């Protein structure tokens, strides 16, 4: 692969990941347990939270966050993202 193709691909990857991050951050902005958000290109979106696994509502909060992020990934705003269906949502407890 030539260098200019690699640069274009890298730019596309960066744009897609930034778009995912922005949409997920916006969609979860009102959720006070959400901390850092990380993406692994075409593999996963990881949401770090302040939820403790021992919290009585931990599983429900985790499910709510996963559902919200999955809805965001399927949104119209992310239709341009290649292989958006390949992303797995991971919610990490504290």
N, C-alpha and C positions, 0 to 999 in steps of 0.2 A: 504494500500500500504506500502511495507516495505521501510526502509530508503534508501537502495542502489538504489532502483527503482526511488525514489524521486530525488536523487542526479543526476542520469543519465538523468532524464527528465529535471531537472533544467539546466544541462549542455547543453542539446540539445536546449532548449529554448534560452539560452544565446548565443549559436553559431548561431542559426537562426537569432536572433535579430541583432547580430553584423554583420552578412553577409548582411542583409537588409540595415543596416545603412551605411556600407562601400560602397555598390553598389549605394545607393541613393546619398551619399556624392560625390562619384566619378562622377556620372552622372550629378550632378548639380554644379560641382566645378567652371565652367565658368560663372555661373549665379550670378552676383554681388548683387542681391536683397535677396538671400537666407541667412538666419541666422541659428538658431538652428534647428535640426531635431530630432524628438522624435518618438518612436514606442511604440505601445500598442499591446502586443502579440496577433496575429491573429485577430486584430481589426482595427488598423489604423496606418498610417504614417502621422505625422503632420509636416509640413514645416512652420517654422516661417520666415517671410520676413520683409524687410524694406519698403515694398509697403504700401502706404497710400491708404485707400479706396477711397479717393477723387482724386487720380491720374487718369488722363484721360486714361491711358493704364492699369489700375489696373485689369480689367476683362480679358484682353488679356494676361497679364503676368501670372495671376492666372491659366488660361486655359493652357498656355504653360507648366507651372510647373507641373500641374496635369497630362497632357498628357505624359510628360517626365517620371514622377515617375511611372505611370501606365505601360509604356513600359518597364521600368527597372524591375518592379515586374513580368512581363511576360517573362523576358529574360532567356536565357539558364543558366546564372549564378545562378539564383534563383529557378531553377527547383527542387532542393532538399528541399526547404522550404515547410513545411507542411501547407496546407490550405492557400497558398499564395493568392488565389482568394478572401479570406475573408477580405483582407486589404482594407480599405477605405482611400483615399488620401484626406487630409485636408490641405488647404493652408490658413494660418492666415495672415491677414493684420496687419500693425502696428497701 
